[in-house]
Amino acid sequence: MSPESSLLPEDPLSATQLLAHDIRALRKARGLTLAEIGARLKRSVGWLSQVERGLSVPSLADLRAFAEFFGVPLSLFFGHQALSDEERGVVVRSGSRRSLGTSESGLVEELLSPDLGGSFEMLRSVFEPGAELAKAALRKTEEAGYVVSGRFDIEIDGVWHRLGEGDSFRFEAKPFRWKNPGKEPAVVIWVVSPPVY
């Protein structure tokens, strides 16, 4: 068994199809062609097409290259659970969420959506005390959030908003940054359309 194959769950066909779906969704969300990705990753369009159709399984090195190219954590591509046909693409069990990031970075996000397909993604974001996004980000997305617990400050288009438990926000294609000024983690359910992870 290769190191790469040991990273997949017991049902490799399902994991391969889910991985293929995620890679295709990331490419489409960014409006890229297979040729553009192929030129950057030095891979053939044919191979990329096979990966997107679940006919070829990328190596760990390939997955690292995809993660770097799309600007997503490598962990996004792992943690696919083999589900029944009825639940696949519909349900995410609490113990089966894909985790993105580490507590050392100050932000851990869990993908609540079953996959990256569809018109939006839903994340459970945990911001550690003192964590902040110091430089404003700007994405061509519509975003909304609901503060489950803790204190959460968000700057949207140059205006800071102090939020607490039960507060929510929404913005579209505006620069934003955030910080957790509290002494406990802030938990925010965050929705992004189209998906960026």
Secondary structure as the mmCIF struct_conf table of DSSP 4:
data_model
#
loop_
_struct_conf.conf_type_id
_struct_conf.id
_struct_conf.beg_label_comp_id
_struct_conf.beg_label_asym_id
_struct_conf.beg_label_seq_id
_struct_conf.end_label_comp_id
_struct_conf.end_label_asym_id
_struct_conf.end_label_seq_id
TURN_TY1_P TURN_TY1_P1 PRO A 3 GLU A 4
HELX_RH_3T_P HELX_RH_3T_P1 SER A 5 LEU A 7
BEND BEND1 LEU A 8 LEU A 8
BEND BEND2 GLU A 10 GLU A 10
HELX_RH_AL_P HELX_RH_AL_P1 PRO A 12 ALA A 29
TURN_TY1_P TURN_TY1_P2 ARG A 30 GLY A 31
HELX_RH_AL_P HELX_RH_AL_P2 LEU A 34 LEU A 41
TURN_TY1_P TURN_TY1_P3 LYS A 42 LYS A 42
HELX_RH_AL_P HELX_RH_AL_P3 VAL A 45 GLU A 52
TURN_TY1_P TURN_TY1_P4 ARG A 53 GLY A 54
BEND BEND3 LEU A 55 SER A 56
HELX_LH_PP_P HELX_LH_PP_P1 VAL A 57 SER A 59
HELX_RH_AL_P HELX_RH_AL_P4 LEU A 60 PHE A 70
TURN_TY1_P TURN_TY1_P5 GLY A 71 GLY A 71
HELX_RH_3T_P HELX_RH_3T_P2 LEU A 74 PHE A 77
BEND BEND4 PHE A 78 PHE A 78
HELX_LH_PP_P HELX_LH_PP_P2 HIS A 80 ALA A 82
TURN_TY1_P TURN_TY1_P6 ASP A 85 VAL A 90
HELX_RH_3T_P HELX_RH_3T_P3 SER A 94 SER A 96
HELX_LH_PP_P HELX_LH_PP_P3 ARG A 97 ARG A 97
STRN STRN1 ARG A 98 LEU A 100
BEND BEND5 GLY A 101 GLY A 101
HELX_RH_3T_P HELX_RH_3T_P4 SER A 103 SER A 105
TURN_TY1_P TURN_TY1_P7 GLY A 106 GLY A 106
STRN STRN2 LEU A 107 LEU A 111
BEND BEND6 SER A 113 LEU A 116
BEND BEND7 GLY A 118 SER A 119
STRN STRN3 GLU A 121 PHE A 127
HELX_LH_PP_P HELX_LH_PP_P4 GLU A 128 GLU A 128
TURN_TY1_P TURN_TY1_P8 PRO A 129 GLY A 130
STRN STRN4 GLU A 132 GLU A 132
BEND BEND8 LYS A 135 LYS A 135
STRN STRN5 ALA A 137 ALA A 137
BEND BEND9 LYS A 140 THR A 141
STRN STRN6 GLU A 142 SER A 149
BEND BEND10 GLY A 150 GLY A 150
STRN STRN7 PHE A 152 ILE A 156
TURN_TY1_P TURN_TY1_P9 ASP A 157 GLY A 158
STRN STRN8 VAL A 159 LEU A 163
TURN_TY1_P TURN_TY1_P10 GLU A 165 GLY A 166
STRN STRN9 SER A 168 GLU A 172
BEND BEND11 ALA A 173 ALA A 173
STRN STRN10 PHE A 176 LYS A 179
BEND BEND12 GLY A 182 GLU A 184
STRN STRN11 ALA A 186 SER A 193
BEND BEND13 PRO A 194 PRO A 194
#
